[in-house]
């Protein structure tokens, strides 16, 4: 699924210096989430995640990739600890 989502959104979020680095489906406490991790050569602040989310969500909605079993789409930036590894 990462390749499909990257193909849809990477070009659109390129101006924010962001790319999709990981996509996974996680089920916790009965909630099924699609987690989209963003990466950048810069520090990813909340404003950029918000801007990316405003771009990504309508694209995903129109694509039909997300089925009705997904309860939440969680878009976040790669944490500093992960970047430094």
Backbone torsions as a table, in degrees:
resi	resn	phi	psi	omega
1	UNK	NA	-29.2	179.2
2	UNK	-56.8	-44.4	-178.3
3	UNK	-62.8	-40.4	-179.8
4	UNK	-65.6	-45.6	-179.5
5	UNK	-68.1	-42.5	177.5
6	UNK	-58.4	-43.6	-179.5
7	UNK	-61.7	-33.9	-179.1
8	UNK	-77.9	-37.7	-167.9
9	UNK	-114.5	-21.7	-173.6
10	UNK	-55.9	-42.8	-179.4
11	UNK	-65.9	-33.8	-178.3
12	UNK	-73.9	-29.5	-178.9
13	UNK	-100.4	4.0	179.4
14	UNK	-59.1	-37.9	179.5
15	UNK	-62.7	-22.4	176.5
16	UNK	-89.4	3.8	-175.7
17	UNK	58.5	45.5	179.7
18	UNK	-128.1	151.1	171.5
19	UNK	-140.0	157.7	174.5
20	UNK	-79.2	121.7	-178.8
21	UNK	-103.3	-24.0	-179.4
22	UNK	-158.7	146.9	175.0
23	UNK	-137.9	132.3	176.9
24	UNK	-149.7	153.8	174.8
25	UNK	-103.6	127.2	-176.4
26	UNK	-126.0	136.2	175.5
27	UNK	-117.0	122.2	-178.8
28	UNK	-142.4	129.1	179.9
29	UNK	53.1	38.7	177.4
30	UNK	78.5	4.1	179.6
31	UNK	-108.5	125.0	179.9
32	UNK	-98.3	117.8	-176.1
33	UNK	-116.1	141.9	169.6
34	UNK	-99.3	113.4	-178.2
35	UNK	-100.9	126.4	178.7
36	UNK	-117.7	114.7	-179.5
37	UNK	-97.5	131.1	178.8
38	UNK	-104.2	148.6	178.7
39	UNK	-132.2	158.9	-178.2
40	UNK	-158.7	161.5	172.5
41	UNK	-80.7	-13.1	176.9
42	UNK	-103.6	168.3	172.3
43	UNK	-68.8	136.6	-178.0
44	UNK	-99.0	108.8	179.0
45	UNK	-93.1	172.0	-176.3
46	UNK	-62.1	-34.8	179.0
47	UNK	-61.4	-41.8	179.5
48	UNK	-69.6	-37.2	176.7
49	UNK	-63.2	-41.3	178.6
50	UNK	-63.3	-45.5	178.1
51	UNK	-61.2	-43.1	179.3
52	UNK	-64.3	-40.6	179.2
53	UNK	-61.4	-40.7	179.2
54	UNK	-65.5	-25.7	176.6
55	UNK	-84.2	-45.7	-172.1
56	UNK	-70.7	-45.4	-174.6
57	UNK	-55.6	-49.8	179.4
58	UNK	-63.6	-33.3	178.0
59	UNK	-65.0	-46.0	179.4
60	UNK	-64.8	-40.7	178.3
61	UNK	-59.3	-44.0	-178.0
62	UNK	-73.7	-24.3	-174.4
63	UNK	-75.5	-27.8	-176.0
64	UNK	77.5	9.0	179.5
65	UNK	-70.4	-30.6	-176.3
66	UNK	-92.5	118.5	-178.5
67	UNK	-88.2	174.5	-174.6
68	UNK	-66.9	-13.0	-179.7
69	UNK	-78.9	-12.9	178.2
70	UNK	-84.5	123.3	-179.4
71	UNK	-88.4	-35.3	-172.6
72	UNK	-140.2	140.3	168.8
73	UNK	-108.6	120.5	-177.2
74	UNK	-113.5	115.3	-180.0
75	UNK	-111.8	126.2	-176.5
76	UNK	-148.0	161.3	177.3
77	UNK	-88.7	149.0	176.5
78	UNK	-60.0	134.3	-176.4
79	UNK	-73.9	155.4	-178.1
80	UNK	-57.8	-39.6	-180.0
81	UNK	-60.4	-39.5	179.8
82	UNK	-68.4	-35.7	-178.4
83	UNK	-67.7	-37.0	-175.8
84	UNK	-78.6	-11.3	-178.9
85	UNK	-67.3	NA	NA
